Amino acid sequence: MKKIVLLLVMGYSLASFGQIPSYYNDVNLSLSGQSLKNELATKVTNTQTNTLSYTPGVWDALKQTDLDPTNSSRVILIYGYNDTDGNTTTDRTRGVDNNGGGSTDWNREHVYPKSLGNPNLGTSGPGADAHHLRPSDVQRNSSRGSRKFADGSGNSGPTSQGHWYPGDEFKGDVARMMMFMYIRYGNRCLPSNVGIGTAVSGDSDMIELFLEWNAEDPVSTLELQRNPIIENLQGNRNPFIDNPAFATQIWGGPQAEDRFGSTGGGGNTLCSSTVTTFPYNEGFENTFGAWKQATSGDDFNWATRSGSTPSSNTGPSSANAGSYYIYMESSSPNYSNKRAILYSPCYDITSATQATISFKYHMYGASAMGSLALEASLDGTSWTSIWSKSGNQGNSWETASVNLAAYLGEKVQLRFNGITGTTWQGDMAIDAVSISTSGSTGGGSTTSDVNLRITFDQYPEETSWEIRNESNQLVFSGGTYGSQTDGSTINLSRTLDVGCYTLVVKDSYGDGICCSYGNGSYELTDTSGSVLVSGGSFGSQDTKSFCVTSTSRVGIDTIEEKVEKSNVFDFSFYPNPVKGNLNLQLNDAVEANYQIVNYVGQIMKKGELTAESIQLNGLSSGMYFIIIDTGEQKVSKKFTKE
């Protein structure tokens, strides 16, 4: 019977290139970005018709799914690499029935560790999903433990930072399993909780590391063998094994193997992802985010840079915002008249009534230094220049703002198209790209600038952050910052629409940025320099809510993980939602004032807190913040008025 399974798998492998399995007949493969992610998530969830028992279900499954394609009496052990070195912990294969808990047995490796799930995956549901369970040597499984994945090379083992590299043979397998667990189980199995790497632009829960591994390590024969067998056992397939290019369509990154041969969103094959949430910001902090180099039609690539460019008397001396910017290095052989093109993701402004792109540019050098253009396209083929500059513009960062009114109601893609002149003194740079879909009204500006200052501890490579709006949509994010000097400081300027947001600062090791390994801290301020939120001492993450308005600000609502604090004022309230009176319970008898603030930061009610209830009959239905100010501390919490 095992031989029959293997023959069927071999037939599938030969037929899979260019042939789309019928499993995807009801999936719209022309989608991209979050839309495709949601489509595939719905598919793998709705088609799972059976949940395996951990014992004996998973044992029995692995004895089918992970048979060595060259020897059906043995299973392949994930992380293994050598059957002949006399060290059983490095074995790549082992007898199919040598499973159990002994030191020379194989057992069930949760590639997404149970303890890293939120909550713990256990041994049922996601903890018994064969799509991420693999045979592993017992001792090697123990060595991996719950270490997060991190980049490396060669054979599997701990990294210098104490993380885990799965080995060159298995890194693609791992990436595709983590992608599956993410779309199948959502927030319970976030890639950012199981791997160390920079967050992807547009989805801070996905990291670039897995996109890179997915592209660098193509689908193996073993993976092709596992997928149809698990489909027979559970009902669902791993789409990223069937077609690794799905990851590129959803999150961007390096182009992965396209096993279907024709996936993509319509005629614009250059759009690797689509941005649907605004304002959009890209600071190019040692990454291009979702922006992509041209693969044809130009002569050299754009590059990221911190500090001065290599040539004298040309280019910026530092970034406009943060530590990095992107630029065109114009030294030989990149001149004369050589072109470099960088493509943006697509921007969905189909429902916007106004849209503007703003960015910083730096063009300092000789008078014949060349030209720089911003171009737009609706089909990825025909491009129209919507902004351009040529020649020396002076040794300073300048601001460009371009109205996208001509593209409202469409999905538009942009690109920077630079052409060097006849001199090596022609470095051109870009920084702080932002797109806003909010215009101005008679009531004044509907956006507000904020600055995020982060001072790192001794491990910048563990720090990342994100800002989400009230709908929990990602507005912008950054990190990790492995290229930053230990203890250094960065400042990141961003523009927010008026409203309320959540700032989350994360530490992948779980010890915050102060004070175990350095005195790190962060601070978010508005244009007046007033502190919206700040912190540094926390556990895995520090979550704080704040509101911005065109004229004022309110900083608020702290939720800190794994940190105990004393002598901190706090309060609770009930009911929520509330109709009439909001009843308060304070943890200390204090004199305090209160404010009721709506979602755009307007103060709707305020006064001295003289009783432990506040009458709210005059408020319309919606979401509000209650802020209690003791004079020394200000604490805010959200509630809903019915």
N, C-alpha and C positions, 0 to 999 in steps of 0.2 A: 504493500500500500504506500510506503514511503517513496518507493521508486516512481510510482505513478504521480505523486505530488511533485517530485522533482522534475519529471518530464513536462508536466503542465506548466511549471514555473519557467523552464527553459523556453517553452513555446511562447509564453507571455513576453519574456525578455527579448526574443528575436522580433516579435511583432510590435513592441511598444513604441519604438521611435516613429514619430509621425502619425501614429494611430492612437486616437483618444479612446480610452476605455468607456464602455457604455454607462459606467457608474456616473459619468459627468454629463449625461444627456440633458438633465434638467438644470444644469449650472450655466450661468451666463459667463462664459470665459472671456468675453470682451471687456469685462469690468477691470478696474485697477484700484489700487489704494485700499482705503477702508471698506469700500463697497465690495471688492473681491474677497477681502478677509471675512466680512460678514457672511457673504454667500457660501464660502467654503466652511465656515463655522457651523452654519445652519445645516449644511449637507452632512458633515461628519457626526453631528449630534443626532439628527433625525434618523440616520441610517444605522445607528448603533442599536441593534435589536436584542443584544445579549450582553450581560455583564458577567465576566468570568469570576469564579470563586478563586480565592488566593491559593487554597489547597483543596482539591488537587488540580483545579482548573488551570492555573498559571503553569505549574510544573508540566502538565500534559501539553499545553500549548507550546512551550519553549522547546520541547522535544520534537516538535514538528517544524516550528518556524525557523529555528537556528541550527538545523542540521548543516554540517559542512557539505557544500555542494559537490565536493570531490570525494567525500567519504561519509556515507549515510549512517555509519556507526558512531560518529562523533559529532559534538556540537562545537560551534565557534564561540570562544570566550571573548567578550568585549574587553578591551584594554590589553589583551594578551598579544605576544609578538614572537615567541620563540619556543618551539617544542623540543629543542635538542640541546639546550644549554644546561640541563640538569637542575634547573631551578623551577619548581612547579608553579611558583607564583607568577612567572612570566609566560606560562603555557598559552598558546593560541587556540588549541583544541583539547577536548577531553572526551572520554567515553560518554555516550548519550545517557547511560544509566548511572553514571558516577555523580549523582546529585545528592545533596544533603548538607550537613553542617560540619563535616570533618575537614581537616586542614588540606587534604588533597581532593576534596569534592568541588563541584561547582554549585553555586546557589543563584538566587534571583536578585539581580542588581536593579534597583530603581534608578534609572539614569537621571530622572528628575527626583532627587532625594525626597523621601517622605517628609523630613523635618523642614525642608525649604518651602513646602507648600503652605498656603495661607487660607484655611488652616491645614495642619498636618494631613498628608494624603492617606495615611493609614494603610490598610491592606484590603480595602474594598473600593469600588468606584474607580477614581483615578489611580489609587494605589494598587489596583489589580488590572490596569489597562495594559494589555500585551504590547501596545504600540511603543511603550517606553521601558519595558522589562526585558532584560537580556541575561543570558547565562554569563557568569563571571567566576573566576577562581575565588574561593572563599576568602583567602588572605588578601588578594588584590582588591576585592570588594571592600574589605575592612580598611585597607590603606586609603582608598578613595573616600570612604565615609560619606560625609555631607559637604565635602569641599566643593566650592563653586568652580565651574570651568573657567579657564583662562588660556590665553594664547601660549604657544610653545612650539617645539619641533622635535621630530624623532619619535621615540617610543613614549608610551604613557608614563605618567608619574607626577609627583608634586612639583609645582613651580617654585621659583626662588621666593615668591611671596606667600607660599603655603597653599596655593590654589591647586587645581588639578587639570593637567593636559591629557586628553583621552588617547593621544597617539595619532600619527599621520593617517593611519588606516581607518580610524573610527571617527575623526572629527566631523566629517560630513554627516555620518550616521547620527551623531549626537545633535548636530544643528537641526536636522530635519525632524528628529524626535521632539526636540524642545519647541519647534514651531508647531508641530501637531498638538502638543499638550496645551500650548497657548490658545490656539483657536478652538480646541475642544473644551477646555475648562476655564478659560478666561482668567480673571484675576487670581484664581486659586493657583495657577501655574505660570506666573509671569517670567519671561526670559530674563528680565533684569534681576530677578531674585535667585537665579541659578547660574549666572555667568558674569564675568568681569569685562566691561567694555563700555564704549561710548554709546549713548542712547541715539537711536535713529531719529532724524528730523521728522516730526509729524506723529511719532509714536514712541514716547519715552520708555515704554515697557519692553520694546524690542532693542537689542543691542547689535552693533555693527559686527561684532565677533562672529555671531552665528551666520550672518549673511556672507561673510568672508569664507567661513568654513564650508558653507553650502556650495559656494562657487568653486572653491579650490579642490574639494574632494568629491568627485562625481558619484552618482548612485552606484552602489556595488551590487554584485550578483546576489549577495545575501539579502540585501534590502528588497530587491525585486522578488526574491523568494518569500520573504516574510509577508509582504503586503496582501497578496491574494489569499494566503492561508488565514491571516488575521481577519480579513473580510469574511471568510467562511465561518470563523469562530465568533466574531463580534458583530459583524454586519457592516462595519465602516473601514475605510482605507485611509492611509496617510497621503494626502494630496501632494506633499512636497517630495515624496519618493516617486510618485507617478510623473511629476513635472517640477523639478527644482526651480524653474523659472517663475513659478507662482510667487516665490519669495521676492524676486526682483520686481514683479508687477505690483506687489503690495507695498514693500518697504524700500524699494530702490536698492542701492548698493551695487557691488560688482555683478555683471550679468552672469547668471547661473545657467546651467545646461537646460535647453528648451527641448524636452523630449516629445512635446506635442508638435513642435515645428511651426506653429502658427498662432501662438497665444499673443495677446496684446490688446490694447484698447483702441480699436478702430484703426485708422490709417496712420496715426501718429505713433510710430514705434519708438520715438525718443523719450516719451513720457514714461519714466520708470515709476512714478507715483503721482498722486493727485492731492493737493492741499484743499481742504474744505472748511477749515476753521481759521478765522481771522480775528485780530491782527496776526499776521505771519511775520516771524523774525528769523533771520539767519546771520550769525556773527562770525561764521567760519573759524571757530576756535579749534584750530589744528585739524579740521575736518571740512569736507565740502557739503556735509549734510546730504540732502536729496539732490544736490546739483551734480551734473555729470559732465565729464570731458567728452568732447566730440571724438568719435571713432573714425571719422573720415571728413574730408573737406577743409582740414586745417593742417598746420605744420608742426606745432608743438603744444604742450599742455600748460594750463594755469597751475600755479603752485600755492601752497599755504606758507606763510612766513611770520616769524615773530622778530621784532627789532628791525634793523636796517636791512635793505637789500644788499647783495654782495658788491655792487658797483658803486663808485663814488659819484656824488653830484647828480643822483637820480633816485627816484623812489622815496617812500616815506621812511622815517626813522623809527616809527612805532605804529601800532594799530590805532585806529580811531576809537574803538571800543574793545574792551577785553585785552587779550594779548596777541591775537593772531588776525591776519587779514589774508586776502588772496591777491596774487599779482602775476604779471607777465614778465619773466626775466628776459630782457632784450639783448643780452650779450651774445656774441657769436656762439653758435651758428644761427641764432634766432632773429637776425636782421640780415639783409634789408627786406622789407615788404613781406614779412612772414606773419601768418595768421594764427591766432589761438582762440578757440570758441569754447564757451562753458554754458551748458544747458540747464535751465531751471526745471523743477517739477512742473506739472500742470497746476493751474490755479482755477478752481471752480468758482466763478463769480456769476453763475447763472441766475441767482436770486438777489444779487446785490444791486443797489440803486446808485452806488458811487464806489469807486475803487481807485486807489493811488498807490504807486510804488515809490518808495524813497530809498536812497542809498548814499553812501559816502564814496567819493572817488578821489584819487590822488594821481596827478599827471605832472611830474616834475622831471625835467631833463633838458636836453637840447631842443632848439626850436623845431627841428625836423624829427621829433621823436615818434610820430605816428598818430594813429587815431583810435578812438574807442567808441563803440556804439552799443546801445541797448536795443534789441530787436524783438518783435512779437510775432507769433504765428498761431493760427487756429487749426492747422493740419500737420505741423511739423515739416512741411515742405516749402511753403511760400513764406518768406520773412519780410517784415516791414520795419524800417528803422523808426523808433519812437523817441530817441534821444541820441545825441552824438557830440563829441568834443574831439579836437585835434590840436596837436602842438603843446608846448609847455604852458601849463595852467598855474605854475607857481608851487612853492614848497609848502603846501598845506593841504589838509583834507577839506574838500568842498562838498556841498550837499546838492543832490539832484532830486527833484520830485516830478514824477510824470503821471498825468491823469490817464487812467485806463478806461475812460468813458466809451471809447470806440469798441471795447470788447465786453461790455456788460451783457449779461445773458448768455455768455459763452464759457467754455473752458479754454483758457489761453496759456500758452507756454512762452517763456522769455529766454533770451540768451544774451550773454555779453560776447561781443565780437570785436576783438582787438587786432590791429595790424601795426606791426612795428614800422618805424621809418628807416632812415638811412644811417642811423647812429646806434651805438651800444648804450648811449645815455637816454634810454626810452622806457624805463620800467613804469608800468601803469598798474594801479592797485584799486581794489574795491573792498568795502567793509560795510557792516551794519545795514544789510538789506531788510526792508520791512514793507509789508503790504497791508493797508488798512481799507476796510470796506465801509467805514463810518465817515460821514461828511459832517459839515458844520451846520448848525441851525441857529435861529435867532437867539437862542438861549446861551450861546457861546460854544467853546470847544467841547467836543465829545470824546477827546482823547487826553491822556495825561502821561508824561514821561516819568519813569522810575529808574533808579540805579541800584543794581545788586552788587554789593561789595563782598567778596569772599576772601578771607585770609585762611590759607590752608594749614593743616597740621603737618606732620612729617610724612603723610601718605596722601598726596593729592590724587593719586590714581584710584582712590576709594570714594572720592566725592563727586556727586552729581546733584542736579536740582531740576525742578520743573514748576511751572505755573499753570494752573487749570482754572477755567472759569466756573460759574455757578452750575453749568450743565455738565461739569466734569470733563469737558473737552480740553485737550492739551493746547495751550496758547503758545508757549515756547519752553525750551529746556536746554540744558547744557551738561557737559561732563561725560565721562570722567576726565581728569586732568593729569594724566601720567606724564605729560611733557613739562609740567610746571615744576619749578624749584620748590623743594620742601620749605614750608613757612612763607611762601610768597603770597602776594595779594593781586587779585584781578578785580576790575570794575566793568560791569556789563550794563549798558544803557539800553532800555527798551521802551516802547510806546504801547500803552494799554488803552483800550476803550474804557470809558467811564463805567464802573460797575464793581462787583465784588469778586475776589479771587482767592485761591489757595496756593501758597508757596510751600513746596515740599523740598527740604534739603536732605539728601540721603548719604549714608556711609555704608559701603558694601561690607565692611568688616563688622559693623554693629557697635562701634565705640564712639560715634560722633566725631567731631573735629576738635574737641577740647574735652578733657585736658590730660588724657593719658599719654599721648604722644605728640605734644606740642600744644600751643595756645591758639588754635584756630577759632574763627568766628565768622558770622555773616551778618549783613545788615542791608535791609531794603529801605531806600529813602525816596521821597518825592522831590519835585523840582525846588522846593523851598529848603531842602535839607532835613526836613522832619522825618524821623524814623517811623516807618510803617510797622516793620517787624524786625526782630533780630534774635540771635541765638548762637549756639556753638556746642553746648554741653547737652548731648542727647544720646540715644542708642542707635538703632538702625535708621531712623528717620525723624525729622522734626517737621511737623505740619502746622502751619499757621495761616489763618485767614485774614484778609485785609480788604479794604475798599478804597477805590480812588475816585475822585471827582475832579472837575475842572478847577475848583478853587480850594478844596480841602481834602483831608484824608483821615481815615480811621484805621488804626492797626489793631489786630485782634486774635481771638480764639486759638489758643495754643493746645496742641495735642502732642505730647512727647512720649516716645516709646522707651522702655527700659531705664528710666531715670526716676529716682525718688527725690522729692523736694520737700522741704519743710518751711514753715512760716510763709506760706503762699496763700493769698486771699483767693477764694473761689466761691461759687454759688451754683445752685441748681434751681430749676423752676418746673412748674406744671400748671395746667396741662399743655401738651403740645401735640397737635394744633390747639390753638386757643380761640375762644369766641368772645369772651368778655374780659374777665380779670386774669392777669398773669400773676400767679402766686410764686413768690421767691423764697428760697431757703438759703441763708448765708452761713458760711462756716465760721464766721466770727462777727461779733457785734462791732460794727464800724460805722462812721459817718461817711456817706458817699453820695454822689450824684449819679443820675442815670440818663441815658439817651436811647431813644428808639430810632434806628436808622434803616432806611429802605435799601433796596438792592443796588441803587445807583449812588448811595452815599448821602442822600438827603436826610437831615435830621427832622423827624416827624413829630417827636414828642421828647421833652426833657424836663428835668426838675431835680429837686432834692429827694433822696430816698428816705421818706418819713414813715413808710409802712411797708409791710412785706407783701404787698400786692399793687399792681399797676393796672388801671382801667384802660382798656384798649378799644372801646366801642366805636370810637371815631375813625379807626383805621380801616382802610379797605382790605380786601383779601389779598394775600401774597406772602412773600418771604421777607423777613426783617432780621435785624441784629438788635439785641439788647446789650448795651455797654454800661458796665458799672465801673465808676472811677472813684477810687478811695483817696486820690491825691498822690499816692505812692505807686499804686498798681492800677492797671486798666484791664479788665477782663470782659470779653465779648462772646456771646453765644447766639446761634441762629434759632429762630422759631418761625412757625407758620401761623398766620392769622386767617381763620376761616371766614 
